[in-house]
Amino acid sequence: MVVSTEKIPTLSGEYLVFTAPAILLFMDGKEVFRQARFVSFDELERVLTSITC
């Protein structure tokens, strides 16, 4: 799901996201990945690969 914290500012406080861009990845209701401002797509790919295999 893609969410704009400008449109739904309460999510910013709920998930402690105070900078953009931010990527939060959840699996089974638990956060498994978080990066903000400078996102490492290599690390994101590694996490996605590890949870889908």
Secondary structure as GFF3:
##gff-version 3
##sequence-region A 1 53
A	DSSP	alpha_helix	9	14	.	.	.	ID=ss1
A	DSSP	beta_strand	22	27	.	.	.	ID=ss2
A	DSSP	beta_strand	30	36	.	.	.	ID=ss3
A	DSSP	alpha_helix	41	52	.	.	.	ID=ss4
###
